[in-house]
Amino acid sequence: MTPDVTSQRADSAVPRGAFGGPQRIQQLFARYKILALLIAVAAIWMFFSILTHGAFVTPRNLSNLLRQMSITGMLACGMVFVIIAGEIDLSVGSLLGLLGGVAAILDVNRHWPIGVTLPVVMLLGVVMGMFNGWWSTYRRVPSFIVGLGGMLAYRGILLGVTGGSTIAPVSDNFVFVGQGYLPRLVGDALAVVLFALLTFLTVRQRRNRERYQLTVVPVWQDVVKVVGAGVILAAFVATLDRYGGIPVPVLLLLALLGVFTWIATQTVFGRRIYAVGSNLEATRLSGVNTNRVKLAIFALMGLMCAFGGIVNTARLAAGSPSAGSMGELDAIAACFIGGTSMRGGSGTVYGALIGALVMASLDNGMSMLDVDAYWQMIVKGGILVLAVWIDVVSGSNRR
């Protein structure tokens, strides 16, 4: 049978509609998933802006929204690697609270300088992440159970070390990490540097694909991508400049986005993460130490819990025994909304951060409208189920 006849028969089997049939729609969604998420964010912002008479999109509220989103975004940076590798970690919210509480104790009670407190807390996060990973990889305890046990144990340890009371107030230097702003001139210069870096990376990627005779998209698509990113970056900085400047937690999140995206796309370790999630046994038989890869992933997750705990404590200017409550669910939901597959082997860091922005926007908007807490939980739970359903449907259609 010739390829032409085969393709004609395949085409004839595809139900067609006004928009080219369900498969065509699914292909467009899969290819432009991030664009669809950005459109969803714009729709959410427009909806809440109308209902709040423009208060939702004021520079002050957007600055607060991004600051709130940064903590979930930090957890999502680590969680996306965990899920891509085919694992799950339910302990991250409690671990965030515990590490933030330790940071507050060292700062308030022990009077440690911030230059010592932050590295110690980050190192502790890595060690505790590796502890979770050791149980899951080398002791063969399912990561779901390890995370569930950690959720309870770490919360209990937090209540024990804090005595169930708030540890406050933390030092001004510590508070700056969660509440400070970059000087406007520095923020503007950083935006120019980021735009130049994006342009350079786009041109280099295009030349590399041409050199190895790989498929290259039309020039206009790269131009539109770079120009669009530049416009968004300029609007982002201009808006934040109207209220204080770029918040330090947002700057930290952007740096983590760059680092984790580089790891996922430009390193051997990143490719092994996807390989482990796609086919664990084949990856192991190819000579990759899969246990070591998973251990490193959980260590990164612990580091992100440390970052999130530090920023949360600095933002509140206190260590709270209830900090990080339900944080694991927000991080997992952000990953699934951002397109990370629950089956593993597929997902992006920037998609997870857009998912975190969706969750934060819903939280912020519904809070501004004084929506009851139970309705907020219902809406977020429904969106999580919808995101997983879309992943299941798209996955079943690919098989």
Rosetta blueprint (number, residue, H / E / L):
1 M L
2 T L
3 P H
4 D H
5 V H
6 T H
7 S H
8 Q H
9 R H
10 A H
11 D H
12 S H
13 A L
14 V L
15 P L
16 R L
17 G L
18 A L
19 F L
20 G L
21 G L
22 P H
23 Q H
24 R H
25 I H
26 Q H
27 Q H
28 L H
29 F H
30 A H
31 R H
32 Y L
33 K H
34 I H
35 L H
36 A H
37 L H
38 L H
39 I H
40 A H
41 V H
42 A H
43 A H
44 I H
45 W H
46 M H
47 F H
48 F H
49 S H
50 I H
51 L H
52 T L
53 H L
54 G L
55 A L
56 F L
57 V L
58 T L
59 P H
60 R H
61 N H
62 L H
63 S H
64 N H
65 L H
66 L H
67 R H
68 Q H
69 M H
70 S H
71 I H
72 T H
73 G H
74 M H
75 L H
76 A H
77 C H
78 G H
79 M H
80 V H
81 F H
82 V H
83 I H
84 I H
85 A L
86 G L
87 E L
88 I L
89 D L
90 L L
91 S L
92 V H
93 G H
94 S H
95 L H
96 L H
97 G H
98 L H
99 L H
100 G H
101 G H
102 V H
103 A H
104 A H
105 I H
106 L H
107 D H
108 V H
109 N H
110 R L
111 H L
112 W L
113 P L
114 I H
115 G H
116 V H
117 T H
118 L H
119 P H
120 V H
121 V H
122 M H
123 L H
124 L H
125 G H
126 V H
127 V H
128 M H
129 G H
130 M H
131 F H
132 N H
133 G H
134 W H
135 W H
136 S H
137 T H
138 Y L
139 R L
140 R L
141 V L
142 P L
143 S H
144 F H
145 I H
146 V H
147 G H
148 L H
149 G H
150 G H
151 M H
152 L H
153 A H
154 Y H
155 R H
156 G H
157 I H
158 L H
159 L H
160 G H
161 V H
162 T H
163 G L
164 G L
165 S L
166 T L
167 I E
168 A L
169 P L
170 V L
171 S L
172 D H
173 N H
174 F H
175 V H
176 F H
177 V H
178 G H
179 Q H
180 G L
181 Y E
182 L L
183 P L
184 R H
185 L H
186 V H
187 G H
188 D H
189 A H
190 L H
191 A H
192 V H
193 V H
194 L H
195 F H
196 A H
197 L H
198 L H
199 T H
200 F H
201 L H
202 T H
203 V H
204 R H
205 Q H
206 R H
207 R H
208 N H
209 R H
210 E H
211 R H
212 Y L
213 Q L
214 L L
215 T L
216 V L
217 V L
218 P L
219 V H
220 W H
221 Q H
222 D H
223 V H
224 V H
225 K H
226 V H
227 V H
228 G H
229 A H
230 G H
231 V H
232 I H
233 L H
234 A H
235 A H
236 F H
237 V H
238 A H
239 T H
240 L H
241 D H
242 R L
243 Y L
244 G L
245 G L
246 I L
247 P E
248 V H
249 P H
250 V H
251 L H
252 L H
253 L H
254 L H
255 A H
256 L H
257 L H
258 G H
259 V H
260 F H
261 T H
262 W H
263 I H
264 A H
265 T H
266 Q H
267 T L
268 V H
269 F H
270 G H
271 R H
272 R H
273 I H
274 Y H
275 A H
276 V H
277 G H
278 S H
279 N L
280 L H
281 E H
282 A H
283 T H
284 R H
285 L H
286 S L
287 G L
288 V L
289 N L
290 T H
291 N H
292 R H
293 V H
294 K H
295 L H
296 A H
297 I H
298 F H
299 A H
300 L H
301 M H
302 G H
303 L H
304 M H
305 C H
306 A H
307 F H
308 G H
309 G H
310 I H
311 V H
312 N H
313 T H
314 A H
315 R H
316 L H
317 A L
318 A L
319 G E
320 S L
321 P L
322 S L
323 A L
324 G L
325 S L
326 M L
327 G H
328 E H
329 L H
330 D H
331 A H
332 I H
333 A H
334 A H
335 C H
336 F H
337 I H
338 G L
339 G L
340 T L
341 S L
342 M L
343 R L
344 G L
345 G L
346 S L
347 G L
348 T L
349 V H
350 Y H
351 G H
352 A H
353 L H
354 I H
355 G H
356 A H
357 L H
358 V H
359 M H
360 A H
361 S H
362 L H
363 D H
364 N H
365 G H
366 M H
367 S H
368 M H
369 L L
370 D L
371 V L
372 D L
373 A H
374 Y H
375 W H
376 Q H
377 M H
378 I H
379 V H
380 K H
381 G H
382 G H
383 I H
384 L H
385 V H
386 L H
387 A H
388 V H
389 W H
390 I H
391 D H
392 V H
393 V H
394 S H
395 G H
396 S H
397 N H
398 R H
399 R L
